């Protein structure tokens, strides 16, 4: 599988710019890396959502078998469809 980029679906107050602003992580998704990159996200998550309005996590999965692709502090917010696609 190609590189995975972790992205956050975030809830922000109305009128707040999407990137770089504080917000509550609603869901953690996985997206394939953009072609030619290992850190830039592709246009869609593995579950099919558009990544445009999502924040890219600073956390990077290590790719080792048995280790999660998502940050453990957000384990309860992992998208089940992305998790299944990555597994």
HELIX and SHEET records of a PDB file:
HELIX    1   1 UNK A   72  UNK A   77  5                                   6    
HELIX    2   2 UNK A   80  UNK A   86  1                                   7    
SHEET    1   A 4 UNK A  41  UNK A  45  0                                        
SHEET    2   A 4 UNK A  24  UNK A  33 -1                                        
SHEET    3   A 4 UNK A   4  UNK A  11 -1                                        
SHEET    4   A 4 UNK A  55  UNK A  56 -1                                        
END                                                                             
